Amino acid sequence: MASSAETRSSVTDRFLTGVEKVGNKLPDPFMLFLILFSITAVLTTVMAWANVTVQIPGAAEVTAIKGLFTAEGLTWLTQNLGANYLGFPPLATVLPILLAVGVAEKSGLLAALIRKAFGSAPRWALPYAVGAVGVTGSIMSDAAFVVIPPLAALVFKAAGRHPVAGLLGGFAAAGAGYSTNILVTSLDALFAGITTAVTETLPNAGSIVTPVSNYYFNVVSSIVLMLIAGFIIDKVLEPRLARQGVPVDELHDDDDANGGTVAGATPGAKSAGAKSAGAKSAGAKSGGASTPPATLKSELEPVEARGLKWALIVGAVVAVAIVLAVVVPGSPWRNEEGGFLPRSPLLSSIVFIVFTLFTVPGLVYGRVVGTITTGRDVPRVMGEAIKDMAGFLVLAFILGQFIALFNWSGIGQWIAVAGAGGLQAIGLTGYPAILAFILLASLLNLFIISGSAMWTLMAAVFVPLFVLLGYEPAFIQAAFRVGDSATQVITPLNPYMIVLLTMLRKYEPQAGLGTLMARMLPFVVPFWLAWVAILSVFFVLDLPLGPGNGIFIGG
């Protein structure tokens, strides 16, 4: 007789398989967004002809919905086709980081670092390490979506675990837990700035909201979500990948197999792209489709150890130089007030910092071990990294057009304000109103991926509403965090889902958006429920959310 655990697993498998099948019936991502673009174009045109407007809270004038198939819309599209593509936000993050990671990976630095760092680490702890890194990854802003998943895949591969579990688990933890962190990040300052801008005009608005107003809540949330992410990776995601027979090796075409660089190739190879017998121990794909080793050989060859040592030394020097450049008084990377929060040139330089900390050590390692021998090797390995993401660059064209139309037309603002008005019309009060607010944020998060944009719209409506009901603005901000993150890893409108799909197709060429949705869903529901439970505990026990900020005004 099957155990209850096996029965639950079977039911879960059938449900997720159903989600995957339904989701994969969606058109190819390019065609999907072309269809969404067309629907949005028609809908906005009809709304424009009907003179639909939206009153954004705090704005002096109403905003009219603009339609694509109008004189204004058609001229906007023809004049901005290229700008819409190049202005697609993830391109500014993805492309520079891809170039840098390409140098670090193709030189063998990442493989050597992983072998050294995780060779003796217990395999059982790796999912929880990925969960911790993913949840705290928001300190890198959007760069976390590009950096963490492939590195987590390398870690899992090197330890003899399924690399796709690391890939997807890293993305899920980074995305579903994006709005919280055990550290104070730029997002805390950004949210606090938006909340403060709303409360400045309110009488008796409670305590001042600062970047640390949700700190206690964030710390508890982060720790719980890290553990949940690790558990789901270990007990749900990875076993299901094994049952589905998902390959553990990347599937390369003939060009890649014959001329591609193998991460972790041992020194002494004729060129940076040559395969060697030592590549297998670094977790790179070997000649046969073998399963990953049960244990990881952590010992490095002497020349690899020397290369890693010099790469880390140079990387540390670069990191110290960056710190010194920003801490000195009068640093140009400070804001006008002399600080770093809520906005500063330093926080806008995250991509540069990540690029430098990957590229420079990668070049040093490659030079020492012989995988990068001439200046021609550098653009070559960068080109190989871009080649791996060529599919995403094509998709980015239609993604850029869709997002640009969505923003330009004003339909996103209309959806947010209409949703807020509907919630107000229900007339809920007390904690059920907070739960309804969280649910609304989660639903809107499927359409408006930018947390700052969504909070700007929602805060203007709901902070005054809940202040009148006696709730602290910091508490409403904390509730918004719960709804802001979890669902963004299951919506096709999240552009980084397309980046992840491109990475996944290296293992599963036939994978579609339904595949991603089915594998992300086990993270979304537990994250959402656990996060709501944490907020409920703070509410019931009337615990402080951060220094000087509680639940109720005057409490």
C-alpha positions in Angstrom: 0.0 0.0 0.0 1.4 3.4 -1.0 2.4 5.7 1.9 0.6 9.0 2.4 3.8 10.8 1.4 3.9 8.9 -1.9 0.2 9.6 -2.4 0.7 13.3 -1.9 3.8 13.2 -4.2 1.7 11.5 -6.9 -1.1 14.1 -6.5 1.3 16.9 -6.6 3.1 15.5 -9.7 -0.2 15.1 -11.5 -1.3 18.6 -10.7 2.1 20.2 -11.7 2.2 18.1 -14.9 -1.3 19.4 -15.7 -0.1 23.0 -15.2 2.9 22.3 -17.4 0.8 20.8 -20.2 -1.7 23.7 -20.1 1.1 26.3 -19.9 3.1 24.7 -22.7 0.0 25.0 -25.0 0.7 28.7 -24.9 2.4 29.9 -28.1 6.2 30.2 -28.3 7.3 33.2 -26.2 8.0 35.4 -29.3 4.5 34.7 -30.7 2.9 35.0 -27.2 4.2 38.5 -26.7 3.3 39.4 -30.3 -0.3 38.3 -29.6 -0.2 40.2 -26.2 1.2 43.3 -28.0 -1.6 43.1 -30.6 -4.4 42.7 -28.0 -3.0 45.6 -26.0 -2.8 47.7 -29.2 -6.5 47.0 -30.0 -7.7 47.4 -26.4 -5.9 50.7 -25.9 -7.2 52.0 -29.2 -10.8 51.2 -28.2 -10.2 52.8 -24.8 -8.7 55.9 -26.4 -11.7 56.2 -28.8 -14.0 55.9 -25.8 -12.1 58.7 -24.0 -11.2 56.5 -21.0 -9.1 58.3 -18.4 -7.5 57.4 -15.1 -7.1 59.7 -12.1 -3.8 58.8 -10.6 -3.9 59.7 -6.9 -1.8 62.8 -6.2 -1.8 63.9 -9.8 -3.3 67.3 -10.6 -4.8 66.2 -13.9 -6.4 63.0 -15.2 -4.4 60.8 -17.6 -6.0 59.8 -20.8 -5.4 56.3 -22.2 -3.5 56.4 -25.5 -4.2 54.0 -28.3 -1.7 52.5 -30.7 -3.9 52.6 -33.7 -4.3 56.4 -33.6 -2.3 59.0 -35.3 -0.3 59.6 -32.1 0.2 55.9 -31.5 1.4 55.0 -35.0 3.9 57.9 -35.1 5.1 56.9 -31.6 5.7 53.3 -32.8 7.5 54.2 -36.0 9.7 56.7 -34.3 10.6 54.5 -31.3 10.8 51.0 -32.6 14.6 50.8 -32.1 14.5 52.8 -28.9 11.8 50.4 -27.5 14.2 47.5 -28.2 17.4 49.1 -26.9 15.5 50.6 -24.0 14.2 47.2 -22.8 15.4 47.4 -19.1 16.9 43.9 -18.7 19.3 44.4 -21.7 21.2 47.0 -19.7 21.7 44.4 -16.9 21.9 41.1 -18.8 24.4 41.9 -21.6 27.2 43.4 -19.5 26.9 40.7 -16.9 26.9 38.0 -19.6 30.1 39.3 -21.0 31.7 39.3 -17.5 30.4 35.9 -16.5 31.6 34.6 -19.8 35.2 35.5 -19.0 35.0 34.1 -15.5 33.3 30.9 -16.7 35.2 30.2 -19.9 38.6 30.9 -18.2 37.7 28.1 -15.7 37.6 30.5 -12.7 34.1 29.7 -11.6 34.6 25.9 -11.9 37.8 26.1 -9.8 36.2 28.4 -7.2 33.2 26.0 -6.9 35.5 23.0 -6.6 37.5 24.7 -3.9 34.5 26.2 -2.0 32.1 23.3 -2.2 34.2 20.2 -2.6 34.0 19.3 1.1 30.6 20.9 1.7 27.8 18.5 2.7 25.5 17.9 -0.3 22.4 18.1 1.8 23.2 21.7 2.7 23.5 23.0 -0.9 19.7 23.7 -1.5 19.6 25.7 1.7 22.7 27.6 0.7 21.1 28.4 -2.7 17.9 29.5 -0.9 19.9 31.8 1.4 21.9 33.3 -1.5 18.8 33.7 -3.6 16.7 35.5 -1.0 19.5 37.8 -0.1 20.4 38.3 -3.7 18.2 41.4 -4.0 21.1 43.4 -2.7 22.4 43.1 -6.3 19.1 44.4 -7.6 18.1 42.9 -10.9 21.6 41.5 -11.4 20.5 38.7 -9.0 18.3 37.2 -11.7 21.2 36.8 -14.1 24.0 35.9 -11.8 22.5 33.6 -9.2 20.7 30.9 -11.3 23.7 29.8 -13.5 26.1 29.9 -10.5 23.6 27.7 -8.5 23.5 25.3 -11.4 27.3 25.1 -11.4 27.3 24.4 -7.6 24.8 21.6 -7.9 26.5 20.1 -10.9 29.9 20.1 -9.2 28.4 18.5 -6.1 26.8 15.7 -8.1 23.3 17.1 -7.8 20.9 18.1 -10.5 22.1 21.4 -12.0 18.6 22.4 -13.2 17.4 22.2 -9.6 20.1 24.8 -8.7 19.2 26.9 -11.8 15.5 27.0 -11.1 15.8 27.1 -7.3 18.2 30.0 -7.5 15.8 32.0 -9.7 12.8 31.1 -7.5 14.4 32.2 -4.3 15.8 35.4 -5.9 12.4 36.3 -7.5 9.8 35.1 -5.0 11.7 36.6 -2.1 12.9 39.7 -3.9 11.1 42.2 -1.6 12.8 41.1 1.6 16.4 40.8 2.8 18.4 40.4 6.0 20.4 43.4 4.9 19.1 46.9 4.3 19.1 47.4 0.5 18.3 50.2 -2.0 14.8 48.7 -2.3 14.1 49.5 1.4 15.1 53.1 0.8 13.1 53.3 -2.4 9.9 51.9 -0.8 10.4 54.2 2.3 10.8 57.2 0.0 7.6 56.5 -1.8 5.7 55.9 1.4 7.0 59.1 3.0 6.0 61.1 -0.1 2.4 60.0 0.5 2.3 60.5 4.3 3.8 64.0 4.1 0.3 65.3 3.2 -1.6 63.3 5.7 -2.5 64.5 9.2 -1.8 62.1 12.0 0.1 59.7 9.7 1.9 57.9 12.4 5.6 57.3 12.7 8.1 58.4 10.1 8.9 55.6 7.6 12.7 55.0 7.1 14.7 52.4 5.2 14.8 50.3 8.4 11.1 50.6 9.2 10.5 47.0 8.1 13.8 45.6 9.2 12.6 43.2 12.0 9.9 41.9 9.7 12.4 41.5 6.8 14.9 39.5 8.9 12.2 37.0 10.1 10.8 36.8 6.6 14.2 36.2 5.0 15.2 33.4 7.4 11.9 31.6 7.0 11.8 32.0 3.2 15.4 30.8 2.9 14.5 27.6 4.7 11.4 27.0 2.7 13.3 27.6 -0.6 15.9 25.1 0.4 13.3 22.5 1.5 11.4 22.8 -1.8 14.5 22.6 -3.9 15.6 19.5 -2.0 12.3 17.7 -1.5 10.1 18.8 -4.3 12.0 20.3 -7.3 15.0 18.0 -7.6 13.1 14.7 -7.1 10.6 15.7 -9.7 13.3 16.6 -12.2 14.8 13.1 -11.6 11.3 11.5 -12.1 10.9 13.5 -15.3 14.3 12.4 -16.6 15.5 16.0 -17.2 19.1 15.8 -18.5 21.9 16.7 -16.1 24.2 17.8 -18.9 23.9 20.8 -21.2 23.0 19.8 -24.7 25.5 21.5 -27.1 25.4 21.7 -30.9 28.3 20.4 -33.0 30.0 23.8 -33.0 29.9 24.1 -29.3 31.1 20.5 -28.8 34.0 20.9 -31.2 35.1 24.5 -30.6 33.5 25.7 -27.4 35.4 26.4 -24.2 34.9 24.0 -21.4 34.7 25.7 -18.0 37.4 24.3 -15.8 39.7 23.0 -18.5 43.0 22.1 -17.0 46.0 24.2 -17.9 48.3 23.2 -20.6 45.6 23.0 -23.2 46.6 24.2 -26.6 44.0 27.0 -26.5 41.3 28.3 -24.2 38.7 26.4 -26.2 40.4 23.0 -26.0 38.9 20.2 -24.1 40.9 18.2 -21.6 40.6 15.2 -19.4 40.5 17.4 -16.3 37.3 19.2 -17.4 35.2 16.4 -16.0 36.2 17.0 -12.5 35.2 20.6 -12.8 31.7 19.7 -13.5 31.9 20.4 -17.3 30.2 18.1 -19.7 32.4 15.2 -20.7 32.4 13.3 -23.9 29.7 10.8 -22.8 26.3 11.5 -21.3 27.3 10.3 -17.9 25.7 11.1 -14.6 27.4 13.6 -12.3 30.0 12.2 -9.9 28.7 11.2 -6.4 31.4 13.3 -4.8 33.3 16.3 -6.0 37.0 16.2 -6.3 38.0 19.4 -4.5 41.7 19.2 -5.0 43.1 21.6 -7.6 46.1 21.1 -9.7 49.0 23.3 -8.5 48.7 25.7 -11.4 44.9 25.9 -10.8 45.5 26.7 -7.1 48.0 29.4 -8.0 45.6 30.9 -10.5 42.7 30.9 -8.0 44.9 32.5 -5.4 46.0 35.3 -7.7 42.4 35.8 -9.0 41.1 36.1 -5.4 43.9 38.5 -4.4 43.3 40.7 -7.4 39.5 40.5 -6.9 40.0 41.6 -3.2 42.2 44.5 -4.3 39.5 45.6 -6.8 36.8 45.3 -4.1 38.9 47.4 -1.6 39.5 50.0 -4.3 35.8 50.3 -5.0 35.1 50.6 -1.2 37.8 53.3 -0.8 36.5 55.2 -3.8 33.0 55.5 -2.3 33.7 56.0 1.5 36.0 59.0 1.1 34.3 62.3 1.9 33.2 64.1 -1.2 33.1 60.8 -3.3 31.3 61.4 -6.6 29.5 58.1 -6.0 27.5 59.7 -3.1 24.2 61.5 -3.5 23.7 65.2 -3.0 23.3 64.8 0.7 26.6 62.9 1.0 24.9 59.5 1.6 24.0 56.4 -0.4 20.3 56.0 0.3 17.7 56.2 -1.2 19.5 56.9 -4.5 23.1 57.5 -5.4 25.6 56.9 -8.2 26.9 53.9 -6.2 23.5 52.2 -6.2 23.3 52.9 -9.9 26.7 51.3 -10.5 25.8 47.8 -9.4 26.1 46.4 -13.0 29.6 48.0 -13.3 30.7 46.5 -9.9 29.5 43.0 -10.8 31.0 43.3 -14.3 34.4 44.3 -12.8 34.4 41.7 -10.0 33.8 38.9 -12.6 36.0 40.1 -15.4 39.2 41.1 -13.7 39.7 37.9 -11.6 38.6 35.9 -14.6 41.3 37.4 -16.8 43.9 36.9 -14.1 43.0 33.3 -13.6 42.9 32.6 -17.3 46.3 34.2 -17.8 47.9 32.2 -14.9 46.5 28.8 -16.0 46.8 29.3 -19.7 43.1 29.3 -20.7 43.4 32.9 -21.8 46.7 33.5 -23.5 46.2 36.4 -25.9 44.1 39.5 -26.2 42.1 37.7 -28.9 40.8 35.2 -26.4 38.9 37.8 -24.4 36.4 38.9 -27.1 36.1 35.3 -28.2 35.0 34.0 -24.8 32.7 37.0 -24.4 31.2 36.2 -27.8 30.6 32.6 -26.7 28.6 33.9 -23.7 26.5 36.2 -25.9 26.0 33.3 -28.4 24.4 31.2 -25.6 21.8 34.0 -25.1 21.1 34.7 -28.8 17.5 33.4 -28.4 16.9 35.9 -25.6 18.2 38.8 -27.7 15.6 38.0 -30.4 12.8 37.7 -27.8 13.9 41.0 -26.3 12.8 42.8 -29.4 9.1 42.0 -29.1 9.3 42.1 -25.2 10.7 45.7 -25.5 7.8 46.7 -27.8 5.2 45.2 -25.6 6.5 46.7 -22.3 7.0 50.1 -24.0 3.4 50.1 -25.3 2.1 49.0 -21.9 3.8 51.9 -20.2 3.2 54.5 -22.9 -0.5 53.8 -23.2 -1.2 54.2 -19.5 -3.2 50.9 -19.3 -1.0 49.6 -16.5 -1.9 52.6 -14.4 -5.6 52.1 -15.3 -5.4 48.5 -14.1 -3.8 49.4 -10.8 -6.3 52.2 -10.0 -9.3 50.2 -11.1 -8.2 47.3 -8.8 -7.7 49.7 -5.9 -11.1 51.2 -6.5 -12.7 47.8 -6.6 -11.1 46.9 -3.2 -12.4 50.1 -1.7 -15.9 49.4 -3.0 -16.0 46.1 -1.1 -15.8 48.1 2.1 -13.6 45.6 4.0 -12.2 46.8 7.3 -9.8 45.2 9.9 -7.3 42.6 9.0 -9.4 41.0 6.2 -8.9 44.3 4.4 -5.1 43.8 4.8 -5.4 40.3 3.3 -7.4 41.6 0.4 -4.8 44.3 -0.2 -2.0 41.6 -0.2 -4.0 39.5 -2.7 -4.6 42.5 -4.9 -0.9 43.3 -4.9 -0.1 39.7 -5.9 -2.6 39.8 -8.8 -1.3 43.2 -10.0 2.2 41.8 -9.7 1.4 39.5 -12.6 1.0 42.6 -14.8 3.2 45.3 -13.3 6.6 43.7 -12.6 8.3 46.8 -11.3 7.8 46.9 -7.5 8.6 50.6 -7.3 6.1 51.5 -10.0 3.4 49.4 -8.4 4.0 50.7 -4.9 3.9 54.3 -6.3 0.4 53.7 -7.6 -0.9 51.5 -4.7 0.6 53.6 -1.9 -1.1 56.8 -3.1 -4.5 55.0 -2.7 -4.1 52.6 0.2 -1.7 54.3 2.6 -4.3 57.2 3.2 -7.1 54.6 3.3 -5.4 52.4 6.0 -4.1 55.4 7.9 -7.8 56.4 8.4 -8.4 52.9 9.7 -5.6 53.4 12.3 -2.7 51.4 10.7 0.9 52.6 10.5 2.2 53.4 7.0 5.1 51.1 7.7 2.7 48.2 8.3 1.0 48.8 5.0 4.4 48.9 3.3 5.2 45.5 4.9 2.0 44.0 3.7 2.7 45.3 0.2 6.1 43.4 0.3 4.2 40.2 0.8 2.2 40.6 -2.3 4.9 42.2 -4.4 7.3 39.3 -5.0 5.9 35.7 -4.9 3.9 35.8 -8.1 6.5 37.4 -10.3 8.2 34.1 -10.9 5.1 32.6 -12.6 4.1 35.4 -15.0 5.3 35.5 -18.6 5.4 39.3 -18.3 8.5 39.0 -16.1 11.3 39.5 -18.7 13.7 37.6 -16.6 11.5 34.5 -17.0 12.5 34.6 -20.6 16.2 34.8 -19.6 15.7 31.8 -17.4 13.9 29.9 -20.1 16.9 30.5 -22.4 19.1 29.0 -19.7 16.8 26.0 -19.2 16.7 25.2 -22.9 20.4 24.4 -22.7 19.2 21.2 -20.8 15.7 20.9 -22.2 15.4 22.3 -25.7 11.6 21.7 -25.7 10.9 23.4 -22.4 8.3 26.2 -22.6 6.7 28.8 -20.3 4.4 26.1 -18.9 7.5 24.1 -17.8 8.7 27.1 -15.9 5.3 27.9 -14.4 4.9 24.4 -13.2 8.3 24.3 -11.6 8.0 27.7 -10.0 4.5 27.1 -8.6 5.7 25.0 -5.6 7.7 28.0 -4.5 4.9 30.6 -5.0 2.2 29.1 -2.8 4.4 28.2 0.3 6.2 31.5 0.0 2.9 33.5 -0.1 1.3 31.5 2.7 4.3 31.6 5.0 4.8 35.3 4.4 1.2 36.1 5.2 1.5 33.9 8.3 4.6 35.9 9.4 2.8 39.2 8.9 -0.2 37.8 10.8 2.0 36.9 13.8 3.4 40.4 13.9 -0.2 41.8 13.7 -1.7 39.5 16.3 1.2 40.0 18.8 1.5 43.7 17.9 5.2 43.3 17.3 7.4 46.2 16.1 8.2 45.9 12.4 11.4 47.9 12.7 13.0 50.5 15.0 10.3 52.9 16.0 7.6 51.4 13.8 4.6 49.3 14.9 1.3 48.1 13.6 -1.2 50.7 14.9 -0.9 54.4 15.0 -0.4 55.5 18.6 0.0 51.9 19.7 
